């Protein structure tokens, strides 16, 4: 604990930061009395897509809406499935050495059943229970849900059908596997379900906001004023929304040029899916067409998107299991105090010169980030400058 306040971690994307996010940050600060450290995805996100708003803009918005310190979740974890995404975020909060709690929104608003489910999924009993379910040929998610239903009951299994509960359970699992002292606490999501296509008053899901803004519709009632101002400014510069569709043919070309062995080195590739990808890439006109052609009962659309994005960005299985550094994207004066008094277990990157101090393994991860961000610069109608990871200054407010 630092000063009078506890420190609460938030693992996030803020894609973009909307009223629901702002309400969560406000509640953590005002009701729980905690300073907030955010671990935020960079320019590519877990959906296997480009973030609609660049990471520097999202960092500034996070700080303006209550965060004290924003760390970057490095690329290989930001574009991974829920388990790896959660483990990466929790490992960075743990490595900071001063975070007391993890706060996240969920459909249930009750932490206890999420922890109970996580404990089972983290156990050897689960590893034994799921084998016969997987043998039935269903997806891993379906097999997991059935195993939980048999072991813990239908009510607990129902949690695994809710996106934010799934992520919350993975956060709890990560805390257990890392033997961390961070205490998880969840709060009820306000009004809107994850990916809902309906708004409710001032609240709308990030996916609905993204689709509305992409079509030129007004979204200012669903986001804080500073988010609306930021988006309007970038729209004038033709730098919002960012979309991977600008790189469609480049992605198809890169994937088509890969060998089966190349694809087998990409995270989440198994069971011969690489052959389906290469066959589909021969005729697909767009990335969406490729995703649709490759999707199977066991490989969801989101998983296929992540595999293709990982392949295109050069992410392979031989990278570190956990993020190897703490990269600071921005801070307030309170964040600077937190950082000064923290007991970091990893090297800190706060300026470009710090990269030289990294191990070769850690530098490789950082260089992957730089390469990806240079490709991201091509994901808007008017491209951004390249090498912003070396030229953009630490954001302070």
C-alpha positions, 0 to 999 in steps of 0.5 A: 500500500502506498500513502493512504490509498490502496492500489487497484489494477485494471486490465483493459483495452478501452477500445474506445473508452466509453461511459461504462469504463469511466463509471468503473474507474470512478467507482474504483477511485471514489467508492473503493478509495484506490489509485488505479494502475491500468494494463492496457492493450496496445494498437492491436486487441484480443478480438484479432483486430486493430484498435479503432483508436491508437494506444497513445490516445487511449492512454491519455483518455485513461489518465483523464478519466481516473487512471494514475498509471498506464502500462502496455500489455505487450503484443503477444498477450494483447492478441491472445485468447482469454487465458493468455491475455489475463495471465499477461495482464495479471503478471504485469500488475504483480510485477509492479510490486505494489498492486493490492487488488484487481478490479473488473466488471462482470455480468454477475457482480459477485467475486466468490463464484468466479474464484470458486470456478477458477480454483476448479479450473486450476486443479488437476481434477479439472485436467482429468475431467475435461479429457472425456469431454474433449474426446467427444469432438466438441470445442474446448470451450464446450468441453470445459463448460460441460466439465464444470457443470458436472463438477460444480453445477449448472449455475457455475457452468452458466458463468462460462457463457458470459464473456466478462465472467469468463475473463474474470475467471481467467484473471482469478486463475492467473492470480492463483498460478502466479501465487500472487497476493493481489485480491480480485474484486468484481463489480456488476457491469452497468446496463449493457452486456458485452458486445450488445447491439442495443444501447441503454441510456448513456451506456452502449457496448464498445462493439456497438460504439465502434460500429456506429462511429465507423458508419459516421453515426453520433456516439457522443452520448455513450462516451465521456466528452474527452473521448468524443473530442479525441475521436472528432479530432482524429476523424478530421485527420482521417485517422479514425477509426483504424481498421485491419481492412486497410491491410487486407491484401497484405495479410492475405499475401503474407499468409499465402506465402507461409508454409505449413511449418511456418503456421504451426509455429503460430500460437493456437494452431493445432489439429491441422488447421494450418492446412485449412488456412493455406487452402482458404488463402488461395481463393479468399478475396478478403480477410473476412472471407478467409476467416469465414472459410476457415471457421470450424466447430472447434475453431471460433471466428475470434480464434481464427482472427487471432491466429491470422493476425499473429501469423501476419505480425510474426508472433510465434510460440518461442516467445517468453511465457510472460511479458518480460518488461514493464512499459510505461505509456503514461502517468499522472503525478500520482502515478509517478509517485506510485512508480517511485515507491513500487518494487518492480520485478521487471525492467521498466521502459519509460523512454526509448533509451531504456530498450537498450538495457533489455535482455535479447529475449525482452528486446525481441518482444519490444521489436515485435511491438514496434513492427506491429505499430508500424503496420498499424500506422497503415490502418487508417485512411491517412497514415500515421508516422512510423516508429512512434514507439521511439518518437512518442513521448511518455504521456503526463497529465 
